[in-house]
């Protein structure tokens, strides 16, 4: 009896040890997985000259050593950085695992380094001046064979080949350090992140929202969509946000426009220009107090004689910030205007202009900013 009891106790102990070790392994695995997928946040050193990164628990992952303008405010998978090594500045791409790739091959535009998009980041070969793309692990997924590439949008990239730089101002060239140029001529293609060409001769327009892709056997009959013949014989169509916005105004918002309807199609807080400066007011209060002025001003564009235009922009991070707006910016704090554009209606009068800005959200267009200069609002 004692032998059986002793054997049972030993078996129980072994089983408990096995369970504990299994639980520890699961805990460690989950912890490691969570860390690898945790977004690190940039922070400054004491004299705000260098940037490092902390995790969500405020644990320092990288001590401040990167110059500020080159680093993303959030480190998700891969970032472009620059630091001083042995008295000289060195730039490269850094992955979450600590891998360094693309030394002195950063993609620079308008004095800023590229930002990760959907787990990919562009690089530029300094010898050929051609652009390629790394994945989040620092592997080259698109070789540097293109004059330029867009960031990844809905798993797709637009590339241009055999193009020429046309500088905006006389006397500027590649030796002047000026980035104000456009690509002319050349061939544009739509590709996926495996470097497969989806559409040849893809005529890209900034108004196209690649997140609205639809595939069909024939061109889309939707007047807000632009269709392209793909290499596989199908048709890819994308919404033109300017056409979408104009159609929404005339066929939705402007039909029986009431105060309740405008409130529904407004952002929670509306930013507006007051005589003393910019103010923010709850949408219900703002629309209720100014409905007649807003309605007359908006419907004015239906008059054939009205002098107006519609332009596309992105959210201003200095005006619209905080947790509620985080989804509208990328990890470098730049507005995601390719999916969440701000559509501006600008109405001109004799000596003034009125502005009505609508943000494209996941819940439709929302009035977010108003400037009335030929009348009074409160």
C-alpha positions as CSV (number, residue, x, y, z in Angstrom):
1,X,0.0,0.0,0.0
2,X,2.8,2.4,0.9
3,X,4.6,1.5,-2.4
4,X,1.5,2.2,-4.4
5,X,1.0,5.5,-2.6
6,X,4.6,6.5,-3.1
7,X,4.4,5.6,-6.8
8,X,1.2,7.6,-7.2
9,X,2.8,10.6,-5.4
10,X,5.8,10.5,-7.8
11,X,3.6,10.2,-10.8
12,X,1.5,13.1,-9.6
13,X,4.6,15.2,-9.1
14,X,5.9,14.4,-12.6
15,X,2.5,15.3,-14.1
16,X,2.5,18.6,-12.2
17,X,6.0,19.4,-13.3
18,X,5.0,18.7,-16.9
19,X,1.9,20.9,-16.6
20,X,3.9,23.7,-15.1
21,X,6.6,23.5,-17.8
22,X,4.0,23.5,-20.5
23,X,2.3,26.5,-19.0
24,X,5.6,28.3,-18.7
25,X,6.4,27.5,-22.4
26,X,3.0,28.8,-23.5
27,X,3.4,32.0,-21.4
28,X,6.9,32.6,-22.8
29,X,5.7,32.0,-26.3
30,X,2.8,34.3,-25.9
31,X,5.0,37.0,-24.4
32,X,7.5,36.8,-27.1
33,X,4.8,36.8,-29.8
34,X,3.2,39.8,-28.1
35,X,6.6,41.7,-28.0
36,X,7.3,41.0,-31.7
37,X,3.9,42.5,-32.6
38,X,4.0,45.3,-30.1
39,X,4.3,48.8,-31.6
40,X,7.2,50.7,-30.1
41,X,6.8,54.5,-29.6
42,X,9.5,57.0,-30.2
43,X,10.8,59.2,-27.4
44,X,13.4,62.0,-27.1
45,X,16.5,62.2,-25.0
46,X,16.8,64.9,-22.4
47,X,17.9,67.7,-24.8
48,X,15.5,66.5,-27.6
49,X,18.3,65.9,-30.1
50,X,18.1,62.1,-30.5
51,X,15.2,59.6,-30.6
52,X,14.9,56.1,-29.1
53,X,12.0,53.6,-28.8
54,X,9.9,52.3,-25.9
55,X,7.3,49.5,-25.8
56,X,3.8,49.9,-24.5
57,X,5.0,49.1,-21.0
58,X,7.4,52.0,-21.2
59,X,10.4,49.6,-21.3
60,X,13.2,51.1,-23.4
61,X,13.9,48.9,-26.4
62,X,16.4,51.2,-28.1
63,X,18.2,54.0,-26.3
64,X,18.0,57.4,-28.1
65,X,20.6,57.5,-30.8
66,X,18.7,58.3,-34.1
67,X,18.4,61.8,-35.5
68,X,14.8,63.0,-35.2
69,X,13.8,63.8,-38.8
70,X,14.7,60.3,-40.0
71,X,12.7,58.2,-37.5
72,X,9.1,57.1,-37.5
73,X,7.1,58.1,-34.4
74,X,6.0,54.5,-34.3
75,X,8.1,51.4,-34.9
76,X,5.9,48.6,-36.1
77,X,8.1,46.4,-38.3
78,X,10.8,48.3,-40.2
79,X,12.0,51.9,-40.1
80,X,14.5,54.2,-41.8
81,X,17.0,55.6,-39.4
82,X,20.2,57.6,-39.3
83,X,22.8,57.7,-36.5
84,X,26.4,58.9,-35.8
85,X,28.9,56.0,-35.9
86,X,32.6,56.7,-35.3
87,X,32.1,60.4,-36.0
88,X,30.2,59.9,-39.3
89,X,26.5,59.7,-40.0
90,X,25.2,56.4,-41.3
91,X,21.7,55.7,-42.6
92,X,20.0,52.4,-42.9
93,X,16.8,50.4,-42.4
94,X,16.2,48.7,-39.1
95,X,13.9,45.7,-38.5
96,X,12.2,44.8,-35.2
97,X,14.7,41.9,-34.8
98,X,17.6,44.3,-35.0
99,X,18.6,43.5,-38.6
100,X,20.2,46.4,-40.6
101,X,19.8,46.5,-44.3
102,X,20.0,49.1,-47.1
103,X,22.9,51.1,-45.8
104,X,23.0,54.6,-47.3
105,X,20.1,53.5,-49.6
106,X,17.2,55.4,-48.0
107,X,14.3,56.5,-50.1
108,X,14.1,60.3,-49.6
109,X,11.4,62.7,-50.8
110,X,10.8,66.3,-49.7
111,X,13.6,66.0,-47.2
112,X,12.0,63.0,-45.4
113,X,12.8,59.3,-45.2
114,X,10.2,56.8,-46.3
115,X,7.7,55.3,-43.9
116,X,6.6,51.6,-43.6
117,X,3.3,50.8,-45.4
118,X,1.6,47.5,-44.7
119,X,4.9,45.9,-43.7
120,X,6.9,47.2,-46.6
121,X,9.3,50.2,-47.1
122,X,11.0,51.6,-50.2
123,X,14.7,52.0,-50.8
124,X,16.8,53.7,-53.5
125,X,20.0,52.3,-55.0
126,X,22.5,55.1,-54.8
127,X,24.5,53.8,-57.8
128,X,21.6,53.5,-60.2
129,X,19.1,56.0,-58.6
130,X,16.4,53.3,-59.0
131,X,13.8,52.3,-56.4
132,X,13.0,48.9,-54.9
133,X,11.2,47.7,-51.8
134,X,12.0,45.7,-48.6
135,X,9.5,43.6,-46.6
136,X,9.2,43.8,-42.9
137,X,12.1,41.3,-42.5
138,X,14.5,43.4,-44.5
139,X,14.3,41.1,-47.6
140,X,14.1,42.7,-51.0
141,X,10.7,41.8,-52.5
142,X,10.9,44.3,-55.4
143,X,14.4,44.9,-56.9
144,X,15.6,48.4,-57.6
145,X,14.5,48.5,-61.2
146,X,12.0,51.3,-61.1
147,X,12.4,55.1,-61.3
148,X,10.0,55.3,-58.4
149,X,7.3,53.3,-56.5
150,X,4.4,54.4,-54.5
151,X,3.9,53.1,-51.0
152,X,1.9,49.8,-50.6
153,X,-1.8,50.5,-50.7
154,X,-4.2,47.5,-50.2
155,X,-1.4,45.2,-51.2
156,X,-0.7,47.0,-54.4
157,X,2.1,49.3,-55.7
158,X,2.3,51.6,-58.7
159,X,5.7,51.7,-60.3
160,X,7.2,53.8,-63.1
161,X,10.0,52.8,-65.5
162,X,12.0,54.6,-68.2
163,X,10.9,58.0,-67.0
164,X,12.7,61.3,-66.9
165,X,12.9,63.9,-64.1
166,X,11.3,67.2,-65.0
167,X,12.3,69.9,-62.4
168,X,9.7,72.5,-61.5
169,X,12.0,75.5,-61.5
170,X,14.6,76.7,-64.0
171,X,18.2,76.1,-63.0
172,X,17.4,73.1,-60.7
173,X,18.8,69.7,-61.3
174,X,20.0,66.6,-59.4
175,X,23.1,68.4,-58.3
176,X,21.2,71.3,-56.7
177,X,19.8,69.0,-54.0
178,X,16.2,69.9,-55.1
179,X,13.4,67.4,-54.8
180,X,10.8,69.5,-56.6
181,X,10.4,67.5,-59.8
182,X,7.9,65.2,-61.5
183,X,8.4,62.0,-63.5
184,X,7.5,62.4,-67.1
185,X,7.1,59.9,-70.0
186,X,7.9,56.4,-68.9
187,X,5.5,53.5,-68.3
188,X,3.4,53.0,-65.2
189,X,2.4,49.6,-63.9
190,X,0.3,48.2,-61.1
191,X,1.9,45.4,-59.2
192,X,1.5,43.3,-56.1
193,X,4.1,43.0,-53.3
194,X,5.6,39.9,-54.9
195,X,6.6,42.0,-57.9
196,X,3.9,40.5,-60.1
197,X,2.6,42.9,-62.7
198,X,-1.2,43.2,-62.5
199,X,-1.9,45.9,-65.0
200,X,0.4,47.2,-67.7
201,X,0.1,50.9,-68.7
202,X,-1.7,51.8,-65.5
203,X,-2.6,55.5,-65.7
204,X,-2.5,56.4,-62.0
205,X,-4.4,59.3,-60.6
206,X,-4.2,60.5,-57.0
207,X,-8.0,60.5,-56.8
208,X,-8.1,56.7,-57.2
209,X,-8.7,54.8,-53.9
210,X,-7.0,51.5,-54.3
211,X,-8.8,50.2,-51.2
212,X,-12.0,50.1,-53.3
213,X,-10.8,47.5,-55.7
214,X,-13.4,45.4,-57.5
215,X,-12.7,42.7,-60.0
216,X,-15.1,41.8,-62.8
217,X,-15.4,40.3,-66.3
218,X,-16.3,43.7,-67.8
219,X,-15.7,47.4,-67.1
220,X,-17.7,48.8,-64.1
221,X,-20.9,50.6,-65.1
222,X,-20.5,52.8,-61.9
223,X,-19.8,56.3,-63.0
224,X,-17.6,56.9,-59.9
225,X,-15.3,54.0,-60.9
226,X,-12.3,53.9,-63.3
227,X,-11.8,50.5,-64.9
228,X,-8.5,48.9,-66.1
229,X,-7.9,45.8,-68.2
230,X,-5.7,43.5,-66.1
231,X,-3.1,41.0,-67.5
232,X,-5.3,38.1,-66.5
233,X,-8.1,39.3,-68.7
234,X,-10.3,40.6,-65.9
235,X,-11.1,44.3,-65.2
236,X,-10.0,46.1,-62.0
237,X,-12.0,49.1,-61.0
238,X,-11.3,51.7,-58.4
239,X,-13.4,54.6,-57.0
240,X,-12.4,58.1,-58.0
241,X,-12.9,59.9,-54.7
242,X,-13.6,63.3,-56.4
243,X,-16.4,61.8,-58.5
244,X,-17.6,59.8,-55.5
245,X,-17.7,63.0,-53.4
246,X,-19.5,65.1,-56.0
247,X,-22.1,62.4,-56.6
248,X,-22.7,62.0,-52.8
249,X,-23.2,65.8,-52.5
250,X,-25.8,66.0,-55.3
251,X,-27.5,62.6,-54.8
252,X,-27.5,62.3,-51.1
253,X,-26.5,65.3,-48.9
254,X,-28.2,68.0,-50.9
255,X,-31.5,66.1,-51.2
256,X,-33.9,67.4,-48.6
257,X,-31.1,68.9,-46.5
258,X,-32.2,69.3,-42.9
259,X,-30.4,70.2,-39.8
260,X,-30.7,66.6,-38.5
261,X,-29.2,65.3,-41.8
262,X,-26.3,67.7,-41.7
263,X,-25.6,66.8,-38.1
264,X,-25.5,63.2,-39.1
265,X,-23.0,63.9,-41.9
266,X,-20.8,66.0,-39.6
267,X,-17.8,64.9,-37.5
268,X,-18.3,64.9,-33.7
269,X,-16.5,68.2,-33.4
270,X,-16.3,70.8,-36.1
271,X,-13.4,73.2,-36.4
272,X,-14.3,76.7,-37.7
273,X,-12.8,80.1,-38.2
274,X,-14.0,82.7,-35.7
275,X,-12.9,86.4,-35.6
276,X,-10.6,85.6,-32.7
277,X,-9.1,82.5,-34.3
278,X,-9.9,78.8,-34.8
279,X,-12.5,77.2,-32.5
280,X,-13.9,73.7,-32.0
281,X,-17.6,73.1,-31.4
282,X,-19.8,70.1,-30.9
283,X,-21.4,69.3,-34.2
284,X,-25.0,69.5,-32.9
285,X,-24.5,72.9,-31.4
286,X,-22.6,74.2,-34.4
287,X,-25.0,73.0,-37.1
288,X,-28.1,74.0,-35.1
289,X,-26.7,77.6,-34.5
290,X,-25.6,78.1,-38.1
291,X,-27.9,75.8,-40.2
292,X,-29.4,78.5,-42.5
293,X,-25.9,79.9,-43.3
294,X,-24.4,76.4,-43.9
295,X,-27.3,75.2,-46.0
296,X,-27.4,78.3,-48.3
297,X,-23.6,78.2,-48.6
298,X,-23.5,74.5,-49.6
299,X,-26.4,74.5,-51.9
300,X,-24.9,77.5,-53.6
301,X,-22.7,75.3,-55.7
302,X,-25.8,73.9,-57.5
303,X,-26.2,77.3,-59.2
304,X,-24.5,77.1,-62.6
305,X,-23.2,80.6,-62.1
306,X,-21.4,79.7,-58.8
307,X,-17.6,80.1,-58.9
308,X,-16.3,77.1,-56.9
309,X,-13.9,74.2,-57.1
310,X,-13.3,70.9,-55.2
311,X,-9.8,69.9,-54.1
312,X,-8.4,66.9,-52.3
313,X,-6.1,67.1,-49.3
314,X,-5.2,65.2,-46.1
315,X,-5.9,65.9,-42.4
316,X,-3.6,68.5,-40.8
317,X,-1.9,66.8,-37.9
318,X,-1.4,70.0,-36.0
319,X,-5.1,70.7,-36.0
320,X,-6.5,67.2,-35.7
321,X,-4.6,65.1,-33.2
322,X,-5.1,62.8,-30.3
323,X,-6.2,59.2,-30.0
324,X,-9.5,59.7,-32.0
325,X,-7.5,60.7,-35.1
326,X,-4.7,58.1,-34.9
327,X,-6.2,55.9,-37.6
328,X,-6.0,58.7,-40.1
329,X,-2.2,59.0,-40.0
330,X,0.6,56.5,-40.7
331,X,3.5,55.7,-38.4
332,X,5.4,58.8,-39.5
333,X,2.4,61.1,-38.7
334,X,1.5,61.7,-42.3
335,X,-2.1,61.8,-43.3
336,X,-3.4,58.7,-45.0
337,X,-5.1,60.8,-47.7
338,X,-5.0,57.8,-50.1
339,X,-7.8,56.2,-48.1
340,X,-9.1,59.0,-45.8
341,X,-8.9,62.2,-48.0
342,X,-10.3,65.6,-47.0
343,X,-12.5,66.9,-49.8
344,X,-12.6,70.7,-49.8
345,X,-15.3,72.8,-51.4
346,X,-14.1,76.3,-52.0
347,X,-16.7,78.9,-53.0
348,X,-15.4,82.2,-54.3
349,X,-17.2,85.5,-54.0
350,X,-16.3,89.1,-55.0
351,X,-13.7,89.5,-52.3
352,X,-13.7,86.4,-50.2
353,X,-13.9,82.6,-50.2
354,X,-15.8,80.1,-48.1
355,X,-14.4,76.7,-47.3
356,X,-16.3,73.5,-46.4
357,X,-14.0,70.5,-45.6
358,X,-15.4,66.9,-45.5
359,X,-13.3,64.0,-44.2
360,X,-13.8,60.6,-45.8
361,X,-14.3,58.2,-42.9
362,X,-15.3,54.5,-42.7
363,X,-18.9,55.8,-42.1
364,X,-19.0,58.1,-45.1
365,X,-18.1,61.8,-45.6
366,X,-18.2,64.0,-42.6
367,X,-18.2,67.8,-42.4
368,X,-15.1,68.6,-40.2
369,X,-14.1,72.2,-40.9
370,X,-15.9,75.4,-42.0
371,X,-14.7,78.9,-43.0
372,X,-17.4,81.5,-43.8
373,X,-16.1,84.9,-44.8
374,X,-19.1,86.5,-46.5
375,X,-21.3,86.1,-43.4
376,X,-21.3,85.4,-39.7
377,X,-21.2,82.1,-37.9
378,X,-21.1,81.3,-34.2
